Amino acid sequence: MQKQAPYLGMWVTRDGYIRQELLPDGRYDEARGKTKSAYTGSYVIKGNHIKYRDDSGFSATGNFMNGVLYHGGHTFYKVDIAPYKENMAPASISSLMLI
């Protein structure tokens, strides 16, 4: 679990449309647009590689490189989770503080 620590938290596409939270219990919760929990499931991280399996059985992979997550043809940036927990998600990542 300790190896996952740098990767835990909120990852967001530049436009803010896809928001994926990697939780400490090995679960993820992905929102798309105004749809909260559009996809949920489990994940496993080995090195800089992440494997996802959503609750419907679909699986996917991604890679962390230089503080960025590349997954499913999208680029995700780690951000402060507080605005998302308070339902004040910004319209785009340009208005966020990257971590």
Secondary structure, 3 states (H helix, E strand, C coil): CHHHHHHCEEEEECCCCEEEEECCCCEEEEEECCEEEEEEEEEEEECCEEEEEECCCCEEEEEEECCEEEECCEEEEEECCHHHHCCCCCCCHHHCCEC
